[in-house]
């Protein structure tokens, strides 16, 4: 459904089957059999915090603490599988891995080398 509505703006999607598209969120490849509903309901976590966050936030001007886990997320990316296969050795695709709901990230890196503690 979404692919059809985006075809006008992104003509290169016209001949691509949905099985040949990948959805990337926070450096994780989301499998086709996972729904957004499941990810939101289970409060799915990625490498640097929640994949989706819809809670009420404290005012950042009042609570400005760098030690607090990052809870804002970046927009997801949609790429063609063939592009990923050609570029998986190059940044940013080299950082991507398949989402696994059982995996817990205790530490994560930002900008390639700085190690952050994933705990609150």
N, C-alpha and C positions, 0 to 999 in steps of 0.2 A: 504494500500500500504506500508506504513512505517513498519507496523508489519511484513509483509512478508519479507522485506529486512533485518530485525533484527533477524529473526528466527534462522539463522545460528549461530549467535554470542550468542543469548540468547535463549537456547533450551526450557526453561520453558514457553516461549510465544507460542510455537507451538500449544498447545491445547486450548488457551485462545481466546475467541471472543473479538473483539474490544470494545463491549459494557461493558465488564468486566474490562476494563483498565481505569485508571484515569490519566490525565495529570495535574501535580501540578507545578505552576509557582509562585514564591514569596509568598508562603504559601496560595495560592488560587487554588482551584479546578476549572479548566476550563471546563465548560459544553461541551458536545459532539456537540451541535448544533452551537457553536461559531467557526468561522474560524480564522486562524492566520491573514488572510487578514483583516478581520473586526477589530481584536484587534489592529493591527498595524495602520490601517487607522484611527481609532477613538482615537488613542494615549491612549489606555487603561492604567489605573493607578492601581497600587496595594497598598499594605500597606506602602511600603517605597519608592514609586516613580513609574516611568513608567515600565510597564511589558516588553516592548520591546523598545529599543532606538537605532535608526539608524542615528542620527544627527551627524554632525561634532562636535568634542570636542575641548575645549581649552586645551593647553598643561598644564598638571597637575603640571609640574615643575615651571610654571610661575604663574598659578592661583591655589594656594593650600590653600583653605579656607574650614574649617570644617563646616561652617555654610551653605554651598551650598548643596542643596538637592542631595542625591545620585542618579546618573542616570545610573550606570552600574548595570546590572542585573545578577543573577545567572542562571546557566543552569536549565532547567526544569527537573522534575522527572516523570517517568512513573511507576505507581504501579498497582497491581491488586486490584480490588474493595474488594475482600475477605480479602486481607492483611490489607487494610484500615479499614474495619469493625472490624477486630480483634484488631487493634492497635490504634484506634482513641482516646483512653484515654492516650496514651503514646506519649511523645515528639519524633519526630517533628509533627506527625500526629495530636496531640491535638491542634496545632495552626492553622491547615488548615480549611478553610471555602470556601463555594461555591462562585465563582466570581459573583458579581452583578454590572453591569455597572452603576447603579444609586447610589451606595454607595460611599461616599467620606470619606477618612480617613484623619482626621485632625491631629491625633496623632497616633504613632505606637511605639511598643516596640522592642528592640533588646536585645539579650541575656536574655530575660525573664523578666527583671525588669526596665531597663533604658527607660524612656519615652522620645521620640523625637517629636518635632513639625514637622508635615508633610508639612508645608508651606515653600515657598522659602523665 
